[in-house]
Amino acid sequence: MYLHLGQDTVVTYDEILGIFDLEATTVSKATRDYLANATKQGRVVNVGFELPKSFVVCRDKLGNTTVYISPISPSTLLKRSRNSLTGMK
């Protein structure tokens, strides 16, 4: 199964480690440091040009971690994943 993160970006469910609310989690210095380090390492992909609302941490089968910055809210991403898993659209 796939989750659409915005624009032309989709990831498989088995790659997703976590979906996070950007505004709520960046209050923490640890989260800000994590995102800054991921950016320096070239592991951050901006999925859209609109205001970012969430970030999704994924790990592929080779163990490479990618952070997707998405304009879609975490609650909408969660609803999409639930609808996909139950076969609803």
N, C-alpha and C positions, 0 to 999 in steps of 0.2 A: 504494500500500500504506500501511497505517496501523499505528502502534505505540501500544498502550494503556499510558499512564503511571500509571494508578491512578484510582480514583473514576470519573468520567464523562469523563475527559480522554484524547483521542487526538490524535496529530499524524501528518502524512504524512512518509514517509521523506525526501522531497526538502527538507523544512524543517529537518531535524536537522543541526546543525553539530557537536555533540559530546555524549556521555554520560559523566558524570564521577562517580566515587565521592566522596561528600560528605566522609566522614571522612578519606580519604587526601589529597584535594586542598586541604582547608581548613587544612592545616598551613602552606601557603604564604601569606604576607602578600598577595601579588598576587591570589590567588584570593579571599581574604577581602575585599579592597578591591573587586574586581570585583563580588562578590555584594552588598556594601553599597551600591555605586553603583547597581546594577540595582534594588535595593530602593527606594532614594531616588527613582529615576526612575519607579517604579511598573511595572517590567517583570518582576516576580517573581510567579509564581502557585504557591501551595501546593496540591498535588494531593490531599493526604490529611491526616488528623488524627493518623496514627501517626508514629512516629519516622522522620524523613527519612533516606534512605540514598543517594540520588543526586540530581544535578541535570542537566537536559537543556537545552542551549542551542539555540534554534530561531530561524530567520529566515524570515519569510513572503515572499511574492512582491513586497511593497511595500518590503522591506528592514527591516521592524520586527523587532527582536530581543526574544524572550521567554525567560525562564529559568523552567523548571518544576522545582519541588522535589518529588521523588517518594519515597514510602515503599518503592518497589520497588528492589531492588539492581541495580547496573549489570550484573552477570552475568546476572540474570534478563531484563533488558531486551534484552541482546545475544542471549540464547537465543530470545526471542520474535521478534526481528527476523530471525534466521537461519531459524527455523521458518517464518515468513511468506514469506520469499523462496524457500524450497525447496518451499513448498506443504504442509508438514507442520503438524500442530496439536499 
